[in-house]
């Protein structure tokens, strides 16, 4: 432990912080570098680090800790074997050449993790680490020889052309479904946010609502919400899920670019070890064959790694990176790190977008294929989505036209848009509904009535006394607590935005106005404000604490001596203490330490059978007595 504590103390702050973070060391109970070294060498901490290592790295570590002539009782070189020696020793059981370069790379990783010391080309595992590995066979885990000699499971045969084509078609269908469902999710959240439960996840009512809008099963809602959040298209804000600016921009992209954004976010979120693992077998099945390979590659952490792979393969299936347990061609390119090639491959298979629709006399709109995003977004503002498939359908209603007018459209702008995209002209019922709705729009006005000292916040006014009377007695508007103020005005204590949208949902021809009586356009829900999360770095805080308590070489030496004596006291162990006497004479005492404090320690002299009190500064060495 002393050698590790000394090494830790000599490291620069950046390297020390990285080492602490790599081993996930908790700052609890750590006061100095000896505590830190003790924590790193604790069996539980060592095992937690070992379960994250792959088989080849574990083999390097295990073999480095074994003396070459162990069977004959040889003593291991404390400096450890060279990387060349390790490569030679690993080649024999592996039955294949293990290169020195590969061993050196793995040795550097073990050195970074504070599991071993790499110096002058020699790798020396810490004894606590080697001891933990020696306990593995009793725990049903592989020995050093088994780590080096056990071959990987037989690789699955390469996929056939038919299998690849089938996977490509199925992956394309899933990609299109996911993109379409997430587009509906963003649109729906802009209309009505979904509440996040305090324990996490969406409530059942919101889940059912979103499943219906997105045309997916209930179980698919949570993964799709997670995929959208991972891509930054939606965000959690003030207890609700809302769309983001990135989500609005995404809605104006084509299907291929939409998919590419989801795929990039999935790939970027892959932990490095999972990414490397999946990239090793891009053309094979991700089913039981992959699980067998995971168990072989991570012999101490198969369950842990299997869970991670399961999570990301589930999401990969969801967005078309894989299908039927097989990586799609686009997924192969993505795992190789070429997103542009992946998008190009997926784009060739996705259905082509169309830029025209059919308007029907029954006020419905039918798209013969996936609409270009700009047209789809404009239609959503004018009409309600009835079905979302390859051929989507919409329906124009008085309420949907009022919604479009409230966002700034006019009758002429709406009709001009429809003329530009319709393959069947504009049926008379469609034009009549739009012009009639525009003529009625704004016959009810809502504005801000808040004045200092008054509880009234908003008003509703209309020159149509009968319409205003209908609003006053409308039972669906009871929560607004409307009060007749004048013959042509009602007031409410509810904010103007809430009143406006309540009247809109009740299908009244309402418009919001400012103090000058000019119509203003309100946004129903604000976008989620995504703030960068500032996460405190516990490793940096621990390094700062350690540096602040470090009193230099002398204090470090005294602390180490005190630590050894404390260990002897707790274990009721007899030790040989070498003391430097005046004149340079060194005297050895056989002592039973009793207490340490104030730079001195008290002990029972076993030979003289007396109690001695000696200064820590005079101690040269402490040696436990077997």
C-alpha positions as CSV (number, residue, x, y, z in Angstrom):
1,X,0.0,0.0,0.0
2,X,2.9,2.4,0.7
3,X,4.2,2.1,-2.9
4,X,0.7,3.0,-4.2
5,X,0.2,5.8,-1.8
6,X,3.6,7.2,-2.7
7,X,2.8,6.9,-6.4
8,X,-0.6,8.6,-6.0
9,X,1.0,11.5,-4.0
10,X,3.6,12.0,-6.8
11,X,1.0,12.2,-9.6
12,X,-0.1,15.6,-11.0
13,X,-3.6,16.7,-10.3
14,X,-5.0,15.9,-13.7
15,X,-3.7,12.4,-13.7
16,X,-4.8,11.8,-10.1
17,X,-8.3,13.1,-10.9
18,X,-8.6,10.7,-13.9
19,X,-7.4,7.8,-11.8
20,X,-10.0,8.5,-9.1
21,X,-12.8,8.9,-11.7
22,X,-11.8,5.7,-13.5
23,X,-12.1,3.7,-10.4
24,X,-15.2,5.5,-9.1
25,X,-13.7,6.2,-5.7
26,X,-16.0,7.6,-3.1
27,X,-14.5,10.5,-1.1
28,X,-16.2,9.2,2.1
29,X,-13.7,8.4,4.8
30,X,-10.6,9.3,2.7
31,X,-8.4,11.8,4.5
32,X,-5.0,11.3,2.9
33,X,-3.2,9.3,0.2
34,X,-2.9,6.3,2.4
35,X,-6.7,6.1,2.7
36,X,-7.0,6.5,-1.0
37,X,-4.5,3.7,-1.6
38,X,-6.3,1.5,0.9
39,X,-9.6,2.2,-0.9
40,X,-8.1,1.3,-4.3
41,X,-6.7,-1.9,-3.0
42,X,-9.8,-3.0,-1.1
43,X,-11.0,-6.4,-2.5
44,X,-14.5,-5.0,-3.3
45,X,-13.0,-2.1,-5.2
46,X,-10.5,-4.3,-7.0
47,X,-13.3,-6.7,-8.0
48,X,-15.5,-3.8,-9.3
49,X,-12.6,-2.8,-11.5
50,X,-11.9,-6.3,-12.7
51,X,-15.5,-7.0,-13.9
52,X,-15.2,-4.2,-16.4
53,X,-12.0,-5.6,-18.0
54,X,-12.1,-7.9,-21.1
55,X,-10.5,-11.3,-21.1
56,X,-7.3,-10.4,-22.8
57,X,-6.6,-7.6,-20.4
58,X,-7.4,-9.8,-17.4
59,X,-5.0,-12.4,-18.8
60,X,-2.2,-9.9,-19.0
61,X,-2.9,-8.9,-15.4
62,X,-3.2,-12.4,-14.0
63,X,-0.1,-13.8,-15.8
64,X,2.0,-10.7,-14.8
65,X,1.2,-11.5,-11.1
66,X,2.3,-15.1,-11.3
67,X,6.0,-16.1,-10.8
68,X,7.4,-18.0,-13.8
69,X,8.5,-20.9,-11.6
70,X,5.5,-20.9,-9.3
71,X,5.3,-24.6,-9.2
72,X,8.9,-24.8,-8.0
73,X,8.4,-22.1,-5.3
74,X,10.1,-19.3,-7.2
75,X,9.6,-15.8,-6.0
76,X,8.2,-13.2,-8.4
77,X,10.3,-10.3,-9.6
78,X,8.9,-7.3,-7.7
79,X,9.5,-5.2,-10.8
80,X,7.2,-7.5,-12.7
81,X,7.8,-9.2,-16.1
82,X,8.5,-7.2,-19.2
83,X,5.8,-6.7,-21.9
84,X,7.9,-8.9,-24.2
85,X,8.1,-11.7,-21.6
86,X,4.3,-11.4,-21.0
87,X,3.7,-11.7,-24.7
88,X,5.8,-14.8,-24.8
89,X,4.1,-16.3,-21.8
90,X,0.6,-15.6,-23.1
91,X,1.3,-17.0,-26.6
92,X,1.8,-20.5,-25.4
93,X,-1.7,-21.1,-23.8
94,X,-3.5,-19.0,-26.3
95,X,-2.1,-21.1,-29.2
96,X,-1.7,-17.9,-31.3
97,X,0.8,-15.2,-31.3
98,X,0.2,-12.4,-28.8
99,X,2.1,-9.3,-29.8
100,X,4.1,-7.2,-27.5
101,X,2.3,-4.1,-28.8
102,X,-1.0,-5.5,-27.7
103,X,0.3,-6.4,-24.3
104,X,1.9,-3.0,-23.9
105,X,-1.5,-1.3,-24.7
106,X,-3.3,-3.4,-22.1
107,X,-0.5,-2.9,-19.6
108,X,-0.9,0.9,-20.0
109,X,-4.7,0.5,-19.3
110,X,-4.0,-1.5,-16.1
111,X,-1.5,1.1,-15.0
112,X,-4.1,3.9,-15.6
113,X,-6.6,2.0,-13.5
114,X,-4.1,1.7,-10.6
115,X,-4.3,-2.1,-10.7
116,X,-0.6,-2.5,-11.6
117,X,2.5,-0.4,-12.1
118,X,4.1,-0.1,-15.5
119,X,7.6,1.2,-15.4
120,X,10.6,0.7,-17.7
121,X,8.6,-1.8,-19.8
122,X,7.8,-4.0,-16.8
123,X,4.3,-4.6,-15.4
124,X,4.0,-5.3,-11.7
125,X,0.4,-5.9,-10.4
126,X,-0.3,-4.8,-6.8
127,X,-0.4,-7.8,-4.5
128,X,-4.0,-7.1,-3.4
129,X,-5.0,-7.3,-7.1
130,X,-3.1,-10.6,-7.7
131,X,-4.6,-12.0,-4.5
132,X,-8.1,-11.2,-5.7
133,X,-7.4,-12.9,-9.0
134,X,-6.1,-16.0,-7.2
135,X,-9.4,-16.2,-5.4
136,X,-11.3,-16.4,-8.6
137,X,-11.3,-20.1,-9.2
138,X,-13.0,-20.7,-5.8
139,X,-15.7,-18.3,-7.0
140,X,-16.3,-20.1,-10.2
141,X,-14.3,-17.5,-12.3
142,X,-11.4,-18.4,-14.6
143,X,-7.8,-18.8,-13.5
144,X,-4.9,-17.1,-15.2
145,X,-4.4,-20.1,-17.5
146,X,-8.0,-20.3,-18.3
147,X,-8.1,-16.6,-19.1
148,X,-5.3,-17.0,-21.6
149,X,-6.2,-20.4,-23.0
150,X,-10.0,-20.4,-23.4
151,X,-10.9,-19.8,-27.1
152,X,-13.8,-17.6,-28.0
153,X,-17.1,-19.2,-29.0
154,X,-17.3,-20.3,-32.6
155,X,-18.4,-17.4,-34.8
156,X,-21.8,-17.5,-36.3
157,X,-21.8,-18.0,-40.1
158,X,-22.0,-14.8,-42.1
159,X,-25.5,-13.7,-43.0
160,X,-26.8,-14.7,-46.4
161,X,-27.9,-12.2,-49.1
162,X,-31.5,-13.0,-48.4
163,X,-31.1,-12.5,-44.7
164,X,-29.4,-9.1,-45.3
165,X,-32.2,-8.0,-47.7
166,X,-34.8,-9.1,-45.2
167,X,-33.1,-7.2,-42.4
168,X,-32.7,-4.1,-44.6
169,X,-36.4,-4.0,-45.4
170,X,-37.5,-4.6,-41.8
171,X,-35.0,-2.0,-40.5
172,X,-36.3,0.5,-43.0
173,X,-39.9,0.0,-41.9
174,X,-38.9,0.4,-38.3
175,X,-36.8,3.5,-39.1
176,X,-39.8,5.1,-40.9
177,X,-42.2,4.1,-38.1
178,X,-39.9,5.6,-35.4
179,X,-39.3,8.8,-37.3
180,X,-43.1,9.2,-37.9
181,X,-44.0,8.4,-34.3
182,X,-41.4,10.9,-32.8
183,X,-42.7,13.6,-35.2
184,X,-46.2,12.9,-33.8
185,X,-44.8,13.0,-30.3
186,X,-43.2,16.4,-30.8
187,X,-46.4,17.8,-32.3
188,X,-48.5,16.5,-29.5
189,X,-46.2,17.8,-26.8
190,X,-46.5,21.2,-28.4
191,X,-50.2,21.0,-28.0
192,X,-50.2,19.5,-24.5
193,X,-47.1,18.6,-22.5
194,X,-46.8,15.3,-20.8
195,X,-46.2,15.2,-17.0
196,X,-43.3,13.4,-15.6
197,X,-44.1,11.4,-12.5
198,X,-42.0,12.1,-9.3
199,X,-40.7,8.5,-9.4
200,X,-39.8,8.9,-13.0
201,X,-41.6,7.9,-16.2
202,X,-44.9,9.0,-17.7
203,X,-48.3,8.4,-16.1
204,X,-50.7,6.0,-17.7
205,X,-53.1,8.6,-19.0
206,X,-50.3,10.5,-20.8
207,X,-48.9,7.2,-22.0
208,X,-52.2,6.2,-23.5
209,X,-52.7,9.6,-25.1
210,X,-49.3,9.6,-26.7
211,X,-49.6,5.9,-27.8
212,X,-52.8,6.8,-29.6
213,X,-51.4,9.9,-31.3
214,X,-48.1,8.1,-32.2
215,X,-50.0,5.0,-33.5
216,X,-47.8,2.7,-31.4
217,X,-48.2,0.1,-28.6
218,X,-48.1,1.4,-25.0
219,X,-44.8,-0.4,-24.4
220,X,-43.2,1.5,-27.2
221,X,-44.0,5.0,-25.8
222,X,-41.2,5.1,-23.2
223,X,-38.4,4.0,-25.5
224,X,-39.5,6.5,-28.2
225,X,-39.6,9.3,-25.6
226,X,-36.1,8.2,-24.5
227,X,-34.9,8.3,-28.1
228,X,-36.3,11.7,-28.7
229,X,-34.9,13.0,-25.4
230,X,-31.5,11.5,-26.2
231,X,-31.5,13.4,-29.5
232,X,-32.4,16.7,-27.8
233,X,-35.8,16.9,-29.6
234,X,-37.8,17.0,-26.4
235,X,-36.7,17.9,-22.9
236,X,-37.9,17.7,-19.3
237,X,-38.8,21.1,-17.9
238,X,-40.7,22.0,-14.7
239,X,-42.1,18.6,-14.3
240,X,-43.3,18.2,-17.9
241,X,-41.9,16.9,-21.3
242,X,-41.9,19.7,-23.9
243,X,-40.5,20.1,-27.4
244,X,-37.2,22.0,-27.9
245,X,-35.9,24.4,-30.5
246,X,-33.9,21.4,-31.9
247,X,-37.1,19.5,-32.1
248,X,-38.8,22.2,-34.1
249,X,-35.8,22.4,-36.5
250,X,-35.9,18.5,-36.8
251,X,-39.5,18.6,-37.9
252,X,-38.5,20.6,-40.9
253,X,-35.9,18.1,-42.0
254,X,-36.5,15.3,-44.5
255,X,-37.0,11.7,-43.3
256,X,-33.5,10.7,-43.9
257,X,-32.0,13.6,-42.0
258,X,-34.5,13.0,-39.2
259,X,-33.3,9.3,-39.0
260,X,-29.7,10.4,-39.1
261,X,-30.2,12.6,-36.0
262,X,-31.7,9.7,-34.1
263,X,-28.9,7.3,-35.2
264,X,-26.2,9.8,-34.3
265,X,-27.6,10.3,-30.8
266,X,-27.8,6.5,-30.4
267,X,-24.2,6.0,-31.5
268,X,-22.9,8.9,-29.4
269,X,-24.6,7.5,-26.3
270,X,-23.0,4.1,-26.6
271,X,-20.5,3.4,-23.9
272,X,-17.0,2.9,-25.5
273,X,-16.9,-0.7,-24.4
274,X,-20.3,-1.5,-25.9
275,X,-19.5,0.4,-29.1
276,X,-16.3,-1.6,-29.5
277,X,-18.1,-4.9,-28.8
278,X,-20.9,-4.3,-31.3
279,X,-18.4,-3.1,-34.0
280,X,-16.5,-6.4,-33.7
281,X,-19.5,-8.3,-35.1
282,X,-21.4,-6.0,-37.4
283,X,-22.6,-8.6,-39.8
284,X,-23.6,-11.3,-37.4
285,X,-26.7,-12.0,-35.3
286,X,-27.1,-10.0,-32.1
287,X,-29.0,-12.8,-30.5
288,X,-27.7,-15.7,-28.4
289,X,-24.5,-15.7,-30.3
290,X,-23.7,-12.2,-29.2
291,X,-24.6,-13.1,-25.6
292,X,-22.3,-16.1,-25.6
293,X,-19.5,-13.8,-27.0
294,X,-20.2,-11.2,-24.2
295,X,-19.9,-13.9,-21.5
296,X,-16.6,-15.1,-22.9
297,X,-15.2,-11.6,-23.5
298,X,-16.1,-10.3,-20.0
299,X,-15.8,-13.4,-17.8
300,X,-16.4,-11.5,-14.6
301,X,-19.0,-9.1,-15.8
302,X,-21.1,-11.0,-18.2
303,X,-24.4,-10.0,-16.6
304,X,-23.4,-6.4,-16.3
305,X,-22.3,-6.1,-19.9
306,X,-25.3,-8.2,-21.1
307,X,-27.7,-5.7,-19.6
308,X,-25.9,-2.8,-21.3
309,X,-26.0,-4.6,-24.7
310,X,-29.6,-5.5,-24.2
311,X,-30.6,-1.9,-23.6
312,X,-28.8,-0.6,-26.6
313,X,-29.9,-3.4,-28.9
314,X,-33.5,-2.7,-28.0
315,X,-33.1,0.9,-29.1
316,X,-31.2,-0.2,-32.2
317,X,-34.2,-2.4,-33.1
318,X,-36.5,0.5,-32.5
319,X,-34.9,2.9,-34.9
320,X,-33.8,0.4,-37.6
321,X,-30.1,0.1,-36.9
322,X,-30.8,-3.6,-36.6
323,X,-33.7,-5.9,-37.4
324,X,-34.4,-9.5,-36.5
325,X,-31.2,-9.7,-34.4
326,X,-29.1,-8.6,-37.3
327,X,-27.4,-5.4,-38.1
328,X,-28.9,-3.6,-41.1
329,X,-26.6,-2.3,-43.9
330,X,-27.1,1.2,-42.5
331,X,-26.3,0.0,-39.0
332,X,-23.1,-1.6,-40.2
333,X,-21.9,1.7,-41.6
334,X,-23.0,3.5,-38.4
335,X,-21.0,1.1,-36.2
336,X,-18.0,1.7,-38.4
337,X,-18.3,5.4,-37.6
338,X,-19.5,6.6,-41.0
339,X,-22.9,8.3,-40.3
340,X,-23.0,9.9,-43.8
341,X,-22.8,6.4,-45.4
342,X,-25.4,5.1,-43.0
343,X,-27.8,7.9,-43.8
344,X,-27.2,7.4,-47.6
345,X,-27.9,3.6,-47.3
346,X,-31.1,4.3,-45.2
347,X,-32.2,7.1,-47.5
348,X,-32.1,4.8,-50.5
349,X,-34.6,2.4,-48.8
350,X,-36.9,5.0,-47.2
351,X,-40.1,5.9,-49.2
352,X,-39.7,9.0,-51.3
353,X,-41.4,12.2,-50.1
354,X,-44.1,13.8,-52.1
355,X,-45.1,17.5,-52.4
356,X,-48.7,17.3,-53.4
357,X,-52.0,16.2,-51.9
358,X,-55.6,15.5,-52.8
359,X,-58.4,17.8,-51.4
360,X,-61.8,16.1,-51.0
361,X,-65.3,17.5,-50.9
362,X,-65.7,16.0,-47.4
363,X,-63.0,18.4,-46.1
364,X,-60.4,15.6,-45.9
365,X,-56.9,15.8,-47.3
366,X,-55.1,12.7,-48.5
367,X,-51.3,12.5,-49.1
368,X,-50.3,9.8,-51.6
369,X,-47.0,9.3,-49.7
370,X,-44.8,10.7,-47.0
371,X,-45.1,14.5,-47.3
372,X,-42.2,16.9,-47.5
373,X,-41.7,18.2,-44.0
374,X,-42.5,21.9,-44.9
375,X,-45.8,20.9,-46.4
376,X,-46.6,18.5,-43.6
377,X,-45.9,21.2,-41.0
378,X,-48.1,23.7,-42.8
379,X,-51.0,21.2,-43.2
380,X,-50.8,20.4,-39.5
381,X,-51.4,24.0,-38.7
382,X,-54.5,24.1,-41.0
383,X,-56.0,20.6,-40.4
384,X,-56.1,17.8,-37.9
385,X,-54.1,14.5,-38.6
386,X,-56.5,11.6,-39.0
387,X,-54.1,8.9,-39.9
388,X,-50.3,8.7,-40.2
389,X,-49.1,6.0,-42.5
390,X,-47.2,6.0,-45.8
391,X,-50.3,7.8,-47.1
392,X,-51.4,10.2,-44.4
393,X,-54.8,11.9,-44.2
394,X,-55.9,15.1,-42.6
395,X,-59.2,16.9,-42.0
396,X,-60.1,20.5,-42.1
397,X,-62.5,21.7,-39.4
398,X,-63.7,25.1,-38.2
399,X,-61.5,24.7,-35.1
400,X,-58.4,23.8,-37.1
401,X,-58.9,26.8,-39.4
402,X,-59.3,29.0,-36.3
403,X,-56.1,27.6,-35.0
404,X,-54.3,28.5,-38.2
405,X,-55.7,32.0,-38.1
406,X,-54.6,32.4,-34.5
407,X,-51.1,31.6,-35.6
408,X,-51.1,34.4,-38.1
409,X,-52.6,32.9,-41.3
410,X,-55.3,34.6,-43.3
411,X,-58.0,33.1,-45.5
412,X,-56.1,34.2,-48.6
413,X,-52.7,32.7,-47.4
414,X,-54.4,29.4,-46.6
415,X,-56.2,29.2,-49.9
416,X,-53.0,30.1,-51.8
417,X,-51.1,27.4,-50.0
418,X,-53.7,24.8,-50.8
419,X,-53.8,25.8,-54.4
420,X,-50.1,25.2,-54.6
421,X,-50.1,21.7,-53.2
422,X,-53.5,20.3,-54.3
423,X,-53.7,17.9,-57.2
424,X,-57.5,18.2,-57.2
425,X,-58.0,21.9,-56.9
426,X,-59.9,23.4,-54.0
427,X,-63.4,22.0,-53.5
428,X,-66.1,24.5,-52.8
429,X,-66.9,23.2,-49.2
430,X,-63.2,23.7,-48.3
431,X,-63.1,27.3,-49.6
432,X,-66.4,28.1,-48.0
433,X,-65.3,26.8,-44.6
434,X,-62.0,28.7,-44.7
435,X,-63.6,32.0,-45.7
436,X,-66.5,31.7,-43.2
437,X,-64.1,30.8,-40.3
438,X,-61.9,33.8,-41.2
439,X,-65.0,36.1,-41.3
440,X,-66.0,34.9,-37.8
441,X,-62.5,34.9,-36.4
442,X,-61.9,37.6,-33.8
443,X,-65.6,38.1,-33.1
444,X,-64.6,37.2,-29.6
445,X,-61.6,39.0,-28.2
446,X,-59.5,38.2,-25.2
447,X,-57.1,40.7,-23.6
448,X,-55.1,41.5,-20.4
449,X,-57.2,43.3,-17.8
450,X,-54.7,43.1,-14.9
451,X,-54.4,46.4,-13.0
452,X,-52.4,47.1,-9.8
453,X,-54.4,46.0,-6.8
454,X,-57.0,44.1,-8.8
455,X,-57.5,40.4,-8.9
456,X,-58.9,40.5,-12.4
457,X,-56.3,39.4,-14.9
458,X,-58.2,39.0,-18.3
459,X,-61.3,40.0,-20.1
460,X,-63.5,38.5,-22.9
461,X,-65.4,41.0,-25.1
462,X,-67.7,40.7,-28.1
463,X,-70.1,42.9,-30.0
464,X,-72.3,39.8,-30.4
465,X,-74.3,39.9,-27.1
466,X,-75.9,36.5,-27.8
467,X,-72.4,34.8,-28.3
468,X,-71.1,36.5,-25.2
469,X,-74.1,35.2,-23.3
470,X,-73.4,31.7,-24.5
471,X,-69.9,31.9,-23.3
472,X,-71.0,33.2,-19.9
473,X,-73.2,30.1,-19.2
474,X,-71.0,27.5,-21.0
475,X,-70.4,24.8,-18.4
476,X,-67.1,23.8,-19.9
477,X,-65.8,27.2,-19.1
478,X,-66.8,27.2,-15.4
479,X,-63.2,26.9,-14.2
480,X,-62.6,30.4,-15.6
481,X,-65.0,31.9,-13.1
482,X,-66.3,34.4,-15.6
483,X,-68.0,37.6,-14.2
484,X,-70.1,40.0,-16.3
485,X,-68.3,43.3,-16.2
486,X,-70.3,45.3,-18.7
487,X,-72.9,44.4,-21.3
488,X,-70.2,43.5,-23.8
489,X,-67.4,42.2,-21.5
490,X,-66.7,39.3,-19.1
491,X,-63.7,39.2,-16.8
492,X,-61.7,36.5,-15.1
493,X,-59.0,36.0,-12.5
494,X,-57.3,33.5,-14.8
495,X,-54.4,34.7,-17.0
496,X,-55.2,35.7,-20.5
497,X,-53.3,32.8,-22.2
498,X,-55.3,30.2,-20.2
499,X,-58.6,31.9,-21.1
500,X,-57.7,32.2,-24.7
501,X,-56.9,28.5,-25.1
502,X,-59.9,27.4,-23.1
503,X,-62.1,29.3,-25.6
504,X,-60.2,27.9,-28.5
505,X,-60.7,24.4,-27.3
506,X,-64.4,25.1,-26.8
507,X,-64.3,26.2,-30.5
508,X,-65.3,29.8,-30.1
509,X,-63.9,32.2,-32.8
510,X,-61.6,33.9,-30.4
511,X,-58.5,36.1,-31.0
512,X,-56.1,37.6,-28.5
513,X,-55.5,41.4,-28.6
514,X,-53.1,43.9,-27.1
515,X,-53.9,47.2,-25.4
516,X,-54.5,48.9,-28.8
517,X,-57.0,46.3,-29.9
518,X,-54.6,44.7,-32.4
519,X,-54.7,40.9,-32.8
520,X,-51.7,39.2,-31.4
521,X,-50.7,35.5,-31.9
522,X,-50.1,33.4,-28.8
523,X,-48.0,30.2,-28.6
524,X,-49.8,27.5,-26.7
525,X,-46.8,26.1,-24.9
526,X,-43.3,27.4,-24.6
527,X,-40.4,25.3,-25.7
528,X,-38.4,23.5,-23.1
529,X,-35.4,25.5,-22.1
530,X,-32.4,23.1,-22.1
531,X,-29.8,24.4,-19.7
532,X,-26.4,22.8,-19.6
533,X,-26.1,20.7,-16.6
534,X,-23.2,21.6,-14.4
535,X,-22.2,18.5,-12.6
536,X,-19.8,18.8,-9.7
537,X,-16.6,16.7,-10.2
538,X,-16.2,14.6,-7.0
539,X,-12.8,13.5,-8.2
540,X,-11.6,17.1,-8.5
541,X,-13.0,17.8,-5.0
542,X,-11.2,14.8,-3.5
543,X,-7.9,15.8,-5.2
544,X,-8.2,19.3,-3.7
545,X,-8.9,17.8,-0.3
546,X,-5.9,15.5,-0.5
547,X,-3.6,18.3,-1.5
548,X,-4.8,20.5,1.2
549,X,-4.1,17.9,3.9
550,X,-0.7,16.9,2.5
551,X,2.0,18.2,4.8
552,X,5.1,17.3,2.7
553,X,7.5,14.3,2.8
554,X,8.1,14.4,6.6
555,X,4.5,14.4,7.5
556,X,3.7,11.8,4.8
557,X,6.4,9.5,6.3
558,X,5.1,10.0,9.8
559,X,1.6,9.3,8.6
560,X,2.7,6.1,7.0
561,X,4.4,5.0,10.2
562,X,1.3,5.9,12.2
563,X,-0.8,3.9,9.8
564,X,1.4,0.8,10.2
565,X,1.2,1.1,14.0
566,X,-2.6,1.6,13.9
567,X,-2.8,-1.6,11.8
568,X,-0.7,-3.5,14.4
569,X,-2.8,-2.1,17.3
570,X,-6.1,-3.2,15.6
571,X,-4.7,-6.6,14.8
572,X,-3.0,-7.0,18.2
573,X,0.2,-7.8,16.3
574,X,3.8,-7.8,17.5
575,X,6.2,-5.8,15.4
576,X,9.9,-5.2,15.2
577,X,10.6,-1.5,15.3
578,X,14.0,-0.2,14.3
579,X,14.9,3.0,16.2
580,X,17.7,5.4,15.4
581,X,19.5,6.2,18.6
582,X,21.9,9.2,19.3
583,X,25.3,8.6,17.7
584,X,23.8,6.7,14.7
585,X,23.2,3.4,16.5
586,X,20.1,1.5,15.3
587,X,18.3,-0.6,18.0
588,X,15.5,-3.1,17.3
589,X,12.7,-3.4,19.7
590,X,10.1,-6.2,19.8
591,X,7.0,-4.3,20.6
592,X,3.2,-4.6,21.0
593,X,1.9,-1.1,20.0
594,X,-0.8,0.3,22.3
595,X,-1.5,3.9,21.0
596,X,-0.3,6.5,18.6
597,X,-0.7,10.3,19.0
598,X,1.1,13.6,19.1
599,X,4.1,12.4,17.1
600,X,4.8,9.6,19.6
601,X,3.7,6.0,20.2
602,X,3.3,3.9,23.3
603,X,4.1,0.2,23.2
604,X,4.8,-2.8,25.4
605,X,8.4,-4.1,25.1
606,X,8.0,-7.9,24.9
607,X,11.7,-8.6,25.8
608,X,12.1,-6.2,28.7
609,X,8.4,-6.5,29.7
610,X,8.2,-2.7,30.2
611,X,6.2,0.0,28.5
612,X,8.0,2.4,26.2
613,X,7.1,5.7,24.6
614,X,9.1,6.5,21.5
615,X,9.0,9.4,19.0
616,X,7.8,8.6,15.4
617,X,10.6,10.6,14.0
618,X,13.2,8.1,15.3
619,X,11.6,5.1,13.6
620,X,13.5,3.8,10.7
621,X,11.3,0.8,9.8
622,X,8.4,-1.3,11.2
623,X,8.4,-5.1,10.4
624,X,5.5,-7.4,11.4
625,X,6.5,-10.4,13.3
626,X,5.1,-13.6,11.7
